[in-house]
Amino acid sequence: MSDISPERAWNSWDSEFPAEMVYLPLGLKVGIAAYASSRNAFTRFPAGAPGLRLGPRTVDGESISLETVHAGTELSLGWRKPDARTVVGSWRAGRMAEWGLRFWVMVVLRLPQPGRPDLAEWRFDPETGEMTAEVEGAAVAVRGLRPPLQATFHDTLDDLKQEFETKGYFYLDSRGERGRVAVLRYHLEEMPSFRFAASVADDLGQARRTAGEALALAPKPPPTIQTGPHAGSADAVRDVIAWNTVWDAVNRRPYTSLSRNWVSQKFGGFGVWLNDVLYHGLMAGLFDTGVARENLAAVVAGATPEGNLPCLLTGRDAWVDRSQPPICGLVLWLLYRLTGSRELLDLALKPLVTNHDWWWRVRDGNGNGLLEYGTSPVGSGLYRGTKLAAKDESSMDNSPTHDEATLDTKAWTLDCEDVGLNSLIALDGEMLADLLRERGEDGEADRLRSRAEALKGRIRTRLWDNERGVFANRLWSGAFVHSLAPTSFYPLLAGAATPEQAARMIELLRDPRKFGGTWKLPSVTRDDPAFRDNVYWRGRVWPPLNFLVYHGLRRAGFADEAARLADNGYRLFMGEWREHRRCPENYNAITGVAGDQPDTDTFYGWGALLPYIAVSEVSDLTPWDGWQVTNDGCDGRLGPLRMAGRMGEIEKSGGRMRLMLDGGVVMETDRLGRIRGLEFGRGVARAILPPSVRASELTLPQVAAEQVRSARLDNTPVEVKAAKEGVSLRLPPAPAPQRLEVLWGPPS
């Protein structure tokens, strides 16, 4: 088993059945099932079932809630962990569609089968209503607030389902006192709301006592992480990552799946789609470094002997002939700075550099220093050697930006230099070079940086269509591709665009005939004939495109445009999230709805990038601006979350912002705007303060006035006064950003 922390041992690990808790060290499974007599229907509440709403929850499974509808009857289900080895389950009935006597709710208990049946049996005590078992040196006890109406035993779960559907709800012959699959049965007439507890201990007496004590604990909602203008954004990211983090039984590891709806049913037990899992790791880094590491590990574990990180690996197929857009370096840089974990560099940096070189070796089909998407003659993955496979590598499978290209079967690339790919590979080299330098590998860093800078020059000269004033894909014939996608903005992300080029691109961002309009960003311009198709990458809004363009706008200095894009994405996401608890894969770019056509998964991991961008408007970390926090003058709160390698919280009230790290306040200010380049180290605080039309104040509560050695604004001394807590700096109005540096401590 993977090295799972004890706090995460109990969790909703089974991808197909989110209402089931699994204790990984033993393979113990405790699930909730139901039977409705009115429709003769049994259910274990599978992922994607109609009426299932995956509610608020924590990543470690400490608090979990979900809502269901079965045969018209509404149930609220929940789990709570009072300690690492105990879990409390609960249900509460809402609207009833039939007499509660005929609606059964069951606690279904299963143990692994280690080869000795005597170790894998449950035993029921009719007097106490308690179910116990001893397995692999541990004891397990399960009990409810009241004894069950009956306890039954079965060889398999299919036997339980078949019994209900063939013999009805009055059948009694499966009652007993021992067996492999144990079921504690209740119905909603007697138990419309109920709690039960399962505890694992070293001995049976302790397991029984702990389970009994835990029954006093009512369901507890997870804490709210974000309030204010973009309220609920961080909470949504947490919930999506937590629900989609599952156990890969094939490879015996945890990771964050694309969607619970896809894992078992579509992919045969696991599915690692490269960019998806990288994005999941990035978002998980806000909450749990371990989950971020697990996703990185799942990605690099698939590296091929040639150095490729495959596009897709599943229990049924392996697309090793192609990769996906090279966002690896950016994600690793962000995760490393966010978490402060050098372990992530040790795990991923070398294979990511090898993958970076793979792109240069196999994807410059005409040898002119610009790259194309392709499909290599290796492996036996579905579609290998076809144009579709090459389009898959872009992740934008049916984008009209590929329509004019053909597959060159000598080079095994498209005959089209892709502006998005070249921008991302330049950024990848830049980010990996920075991380290599962090590890003291200056020679390798210089190699990657030099190649990236040269590529940026080719992007700005050879992929710029001056006639249209836009970056665009270019065919080997020299003609520019007609269709434009948001990838045309990626040169801003790579730092490859001149200021004049960037300004022209902003015109397209605002133009309602292009990328403007009510909901942004459409995956092709609105005046393109393909936009009307509204199928996948032909017109719909995709969160990864917004994510990369958002950071491109930030890097290029278009902060207002970035903020508007973040707010637009937040409102788009919340329209589905608040009403339906959906996290869609993509959206209709005109109406903003997701379920208008069948090609959209409704709880898809990278859908959470839209609220992640909204979180970034309050606190963000980038290679070009460092750690940034925003005081917008509105009341609100964010955290606790990972911020620049520490656990951080931001509170805003009455125009003042308070910043806390690891539980202590490190800064308070009434300066409005986005503060960039924040650093809090031993004896030093630095920041780039935003312009201000009025004087403002900044307080460092942990700094003693007598210890201050220097305080300067743009190399000009600033007055420091003792405050009620720490020191206070009076900041004059400023028409431009100012660099603040405060040094304290004994003289060196």
Rosetta blueprint (number, residue, H / E / L):
1 M L
2 S L
3 D L
4 I L
5 S L
6 P H
7 E H
8 R H
9 A L
10 W E
11 N E
12 S L
13 W L
14 D L
15 S L
16 E L
17 F L
18 P L
19 A L
20 E L
21 M E
22 V E
23 Y E
24 L L
25 P L
26 L L
27 G L
28 L E
29 K E
30 V E
31 G E
32 I E
33 A E
34 A E
35 Y E
36 A E
37 S H
38 S H
39 R H
40 N L
41 A E
42 F E
43 T E
44 R L
45 F L
46 P L
47 A L
48 G L
49 A L
50 P L
51 G L
52 L L
53 R E
54 L E
55 G E
56 P E
57 R E
58 T L
59 V L
60 D L
61 G L
62 E L
63 S E
64 I E
65 S E
66 L E
67 E E
68 T E
69 V E
70 H E
71 A L
72 G L
73 T E
74 E E
75 L E
76 S E
77 L E
78 G E
79 W E
80 R E
81 K E
82 P E
83 D E
84 A L
85 R L
86 T E
87 V E
88 V E
89 G E
90 S E
91 W E
92 R E
93 A E
94 G L
95 R L
96 M L
97 A L
98 E L
99 W L
100 G H
101 L H
102 R H
103 F E
104 W E
105 V E
106 M E
107 V E
108 V E
109 L E
110 R E
111 L L
112 P L
113 Q L
114 P L
115 G L
116 R L
117 P H
118 D H
119 L H
120 A L
121 E L
122 W E
123 R E
124 F E
125 D E
126 P L
127 E L
128 T L
129 G L
130 E E
131 M E
132 T E
133 A E
134 E E
135 V E
136 E L
137 G L
138 A E
139 A E
140 V E
141 A E
142 V E
143 R E
144 G E
145 L L
146 R L
147 P L
148 P L
149 L L
150 Q E
151 A E
152 T E
153 F E
154 H E
155 D L
156 T L
157 L H
158 D H
159 D H
160 L H
161 K H
162 Q H
163 E H
164 F H
165 E H
166 T H
167 K H
168 G L
169 Y L
170 F L
171 Y L
172 L L
173 D L
174 S L
175 R E
176 G L
177 E L
178 R E
179 G E
180 R L
181 V E
182 A E
183 V E
184 L E
185 R E
186 Y E
187 H E
188 L L
189 E L
190 E L
191 M L
192 P L
193 S E
194 F E
195 R E
196 F E
197 A E
198 A E
199 S E
200 V E
201 A E
202 D L
203 D L
204 L H
205 G H
206 Q H
207 A H
208 R H
209 R H
210 T H
211 A H
212 G H
213 E H
214 A H
215 L L
216 A L
217 L L
218 A L
219 P L
220 K L
221 P L
222 P L
223 P L
224 T L
225 I L
226 Q E
227 T E
228 G L
229 P L
230 H L
231 A L
232 G L
233 S H
234 A H
235 D H
236 A H
237 V H
238 R H
239 D H
240 V H
241 I H
242 A H
243 W H
244 N H
245 T E
246 V E
247 W E
248 D E
249 A L
250 V L
251 N L
252 R L
253 R E
254 P E
255 Y E
256 T E
257 S L
258 L L
259 S L
260 R L
261 N L
262 W L
263 V H
264 S H
265 Q H
266 K H
267 F H
268 G L
269 G L
270 F L
271 G E
272 V E
273 W E
274 L H
275 N H
276 D H
277 V H
278 L H
279 Y H
280 H H
281 G H
282 L H
283 M H
284 A H
285 G L
286 L L
287 F L
288 D L
289 T H
290 G H
291 V H
292 A H
293 R H
294 E H
295 N H
296 L H
297 A H
298 A H
299 V H
300 V H
301 A L
302 G L
303 A L
304 T L
305 P L
306 E L
307 G L
308 N L
309 L L
310 P L
311 C L
312 L E
313 L E
314 T E
315 G L
316 R L
317 D L
318 A E
319 W L
320 V L
321 D L
322 R L
323 S L
324 Q L
325 P L
326 P L
327 I L
328 C H
329 G H
330 L H
331 V H
332 L H
333 W H
334 L H
335 L H
336 Y H
337 R H
338 L H
339 T H
340 G L
341 S L
342 R H
343 E H
344 L H
345 L H
346 D H
347 L H
348 A H
349 L H
350 K H
351 P H
352 L H
353 V H
354 T H
355 N H
356 H H
357 D H
358 W H
359 W H
360 W H
361 R H
362 V H
363 R L
364 D L
365 G L
366 N L
367 G L
368 N L
369 G L
370 L L
371 L L
372 E L
373 Y L
374 G E
375 T L
376 S L
377 P L
378 V L
379 G L
380 S L
381 G L
382 L L
383 Y L
384 R L
385 G L
386 T L
387 K H
388 L H
389 A H
390 A H
391 K H
392 D H
393 E H
394 S L
395 S L
396 M L
397 D L
398 N L
399 S L
400 P H
401 T H
402 H H
403 D L
404 E L
405 A L
406 T L
407 L E
408 D E
409 T L
410 K L
411 A L
412 W L
413 T E
414 L E
415 D L
416 C E
417 E E
418 D L
419 V H
420 G H
421 L H
422 N H
423 S H
424 L H
425 I H
426 A H
427 L H
428 D H
429 G H
430 E H
431 M H
432 L H
433 A H
434 D H
435 L H
436 L H
437 R H
438 E H
439 R L
440 G L
441 E L
442 D H
443 G H
444 E H
445 A H
446 D H
447 R H
448 L H
449 R H
450 S H
451 R H
452 A H
453 E H
454 A H
455 L H
456 K H
457 G H
458 R H
459 I H
460 R H
461 T H
462 R H
463 L L
464 W E
465 D E
466 N L
467 E L
468 R L
469 G L
470 V E
471 F E
472 A L
473 N L
474 R E
475 L E
476 W L
477 S L
478 G L
479 A L
480 F E
481 V L
482 H L
483 S L
484 L L
485 A L
486 P H
487 T H
488 S H
489 F H
490 Y H
491 P H
492 L H
493 L H
494 A H
495 G L
496 A L
497 A L
498 T L
499 P H
500 E H
501 Q H
502 A H
503 A H
504 R H
505 M H
506 I H
507 E H
508 L H
509 L H
510 R H
511 D L
512 P L
513 R L
514 K L
515 F L
516 G L
517 G L
518 T L
519 W L
520 K L
521 L L
522 P E
523 S L
524 V L
525 T L
526 R L
527 D L
528 D L
529 P H
530 A H
531 F H
532 R H
533 D H
534 N L
535 V E
536 Y L
537 W L
538 R E
539 G L
540 R L
541 V E
542 W L
543 P H
544 P H
545 L H
546 N H
547 F H
548 L H
549 V H
550 Y H
551 H H
552 G H
553 L H
554 R H
555 R H
556 A L
557 G L
558 F L
559 A H
560 D H
561 E H
562 A H
563 A H
564 R H
565 L H
566 A H
567 D H
568 N H
569 G H
570 Y H
571 R H
572 L H
573 F H
574 M H
575 G H
576 E H
577 W H
578 R H
579 E H
580 H H
581 R L
582 R L
583 C E
584 P L
585 E L
586 N L
587 Y E
588 N L
589 A L
590 I L
591 T L
592 G L
593 V L
594 A L
595 G L
596 D L
597 Q L
598 P L
599 D L
600 T L
601 D L
602 T L
603 F E
604 Y L
605 G H
606 W H
607 G H
608 A H
609 L H
610 L H
611 P H
612 Y H
613 I H
614 A H
615 V H
616 S H
617 E L
618 V L
619 S E
620 D E
621 L E
622 T E
623 P L
624 W L
625 D L
626 G E
627 W E
628 Q E
629 V E
630 T E
631 N E
632 D L
633 G L
634 C L
635 D L
636 G E
637 R E
638 L E
639 G E
640 P E
641 L E
642 R E
643 M E
644 A L
645 G L
646 R E
647 M E
648 G E
649 E E
650 I E
651 E E
652 K E
653 S E
654 G L
655 G L
656 R E
657 M E
658 R E
659 L E
660 M E
661 L E
662 D L
663 G L
664 G E
665 V E
666 V E
667 M E
668 E E
669 T E
670 D L
671 R L
672 L L
673 G E
674 R E
675 I E
676 R E
677 G E
678 L E
679 E E
680 F E
681 G E
682 R L
683 G L
684 V E
685 A E
686 R E
687 A E
688 I E
689 L E
690 P L
691 P L
692 S E
693 V L
694 R L
695 A L
696 S E
697 E E
698 L E
699 T E
700 L E
701 P L
702 Q L
703 V L
704 A L
705 A H
706 E H
707 Q H
708 V E
709 R E
710 S E
711 A E
712 R E
713 L E
714 D L
715 N L
716 T E
717 P E
718 V L
719 E L
720 V E
721 K E
722 A E
723 A L
724 K L
725 E L
726 G L
727 V E
728 S E
729 L E
730 R E
731 L E
732 P L
733 P L
734 A E
735 P L
736 A L
737 P L
738 Q E
739 R E
740 L E
741 E E
742 V E
743 L E
744 W E
745 G L
746 P L
747 P L
748 S L
